[in-house]
Amino acid sequence: MARTRGPGLIAASALALCAAAALTPAKADVEWTWNYVNVDANITASGTLATKDEAGGAYQIIAIKGDWNGAPINGLEPVKSCCSPPGWNDNLLRAGAPKLDKAGLAFSVSGGARINLFFKDGHYAYEIERGPEVFGGAFTAGQVGR
């Protein structure tokens, strides 16, 4: 006699599979090391970025670790949440040069400051929330293991 699976067993199996998938941490497609130095502004920053591969040579940054001028980075700011104009950042990293676009990468640091690091008018720049844009410096990012 053949056993058949009823709708309850199928639903329970699907639910268990979904629960297992939800508990499995998402893996980043690509991990990067990054560095920003602006000698004129006396700023140094570095760390790692976790990204998801996007079409067209762009990577969506999903996590950041590191420090900004000695202050630990708390985490990535949500897309379109920082700094000016309000909601500017897109948190995209490019495969080619320049590595950042005009919207930039935004993160918060210990002490609560939110920073947007971006590329505008042919130069890298940063803005600390409610402050001026500070141009200059160099931003580099390389894939880990390559």
N, C-alpha and C positions, 0 to 999 in steps of 0.2 A: 504494500500500500504506500503510495507516494504522499509525502507531507507537503502541504501547501503553506505558504506564508500568508498570514492574514494581514489586513491593513494595520493592525496594532503593532505587530512585530516589525513591519517595515518602517512605521513611524518612529518606533523606539530606536531602531538601528540608525535611522537618519538623525535623530536627536542626539544620540551618543556620538556619532561622527562629528556633528557640528560642535558639540561641547568640547571634544578633543581638539578640534581645530582652533577653537577660541582660546584654549589654554596654551597652545603652542606659540611661543614668541615669534613675531615676524622677523625675518632676517632681511637685512639690508642687501640690496643688489650689489652695491659697491661701497667700500669704506675708503675714506680719503684722509690724508693728513693735510692741514692747512696752516698758513703762516701769513701774518700781516705785520709789516713794519713801516712806520712813518717816523723817520728820524727827526724831521722838523717839528713834529707835534709831540715827540718823545713817547710814542706809543709802540708797544710790541704785544703781539697776540699770537696764539697758536693753539692747536688741538686737533681733534678728529671730527669728521662729519660722516654720518650714515645717510645714504641716499637710496632712492628708488630710481631705476633707469626709466627715463621718459623718452618718447619719440623725438627725433630731430636733434640728437646730440646734447640733450639737457638732462639733468638729474634733479629730482625733487629731494631737497634736503629734509630728512625726517627726524634727525637728532644731531646734537652738537655737544662736544665736550671740550674742555680746555680752559684757558685763562685769557683775560683781557687786561693787560698792563698789571699783572699780578693778582687781579681779582678773579676768583673762580667763576666760570660761566655756569649759570643755573640751568639754562635750557633754551631751546628754540622758541621764538615767539610765533604765534599762529600767523598764517598767510594773511596779508592785508590788515595787520594790526599795529604796525610801527613804521615809521615815526612820523615824518611829514613829507608830503601832505598825508593826512591821516589814512592809514591803511595802504601804505605804499609797497611794502616788502612782498616778494613772491617766493622767496627761499629757493631759488633755482641756482644750480651750479652748471656751468657749461663745460663741455668736453674740450673745446678749443679756447682760444684767447679772444677777448678777456674772459676770465672765469666767472665773473659776476655781471649782472645786467644793471640797468638804471634803478630797478625796483629793489634789488639787493636781498641780503640775508640779514635777518633780525634775530637778536637773542638778548637775554637778560643776564646781568652779572650780580654777584653778591653785593648787597647794599641796595638793590632794586633798580639800578639804572638799566634802561633799554637802549640798545645800540643797533643801528642799521649800517651795515657795511655794503658798499655798492660801487658801480662803475658809471661815471657820468662825464660827458664832454671830454672823453679821451683820458680820464684819470680815475684812479681808485679814490674813494673818499669814505668818510664815516660821519655819522651824526649821532650824538647822544640825545635822546628824546628831549625836545624843547630847546635844543641848542643849535648852533650854526653848523652848516656842512663844512667839514674840514677836508680839504683836498690834499693829495699827495700820498706817497708811500707805495708799497708794492704788496700785492696779494698773490700768493701761490697756493696751488692745491695739486696734490698728486695721489693717484690711486695706491692704496696699500698693497704691497706684494707685486707691484709692477715696476 
